[in-house]
């Protein structure tokens, strides 16, 4: 399945718009990662543990969206956007939402 952030797919004509499709994932951030992140923040470094969590979240949300798009009879998703936020007490959970338009090409 072709998935892109662009509104069109070069070399392909969109034959049918199936509708909005999304994938959502909520991931817990553990206390050790929070502690290590705070140390990294103090010294200005990158927090690879959180970067891995975000990468896993994006990939999971994309897989979920792809499955929903296939269920709608689509073979591509265009106009994909990502949103990331925190929720729960002290932002203890990371929410990743991906959305786009399911299409047939």
Secondary structure as UniProt FT lines:
FT   STRAND          2..3
FT   TURN            10..11
FT   STRAND          16..28
FT   HELIX           31..43
FT   HELIX           48..71
FT   TURN            72..73
FT   STRAND          76..87
FT   HELIX           89..91
FT   STRAND          93..104
//
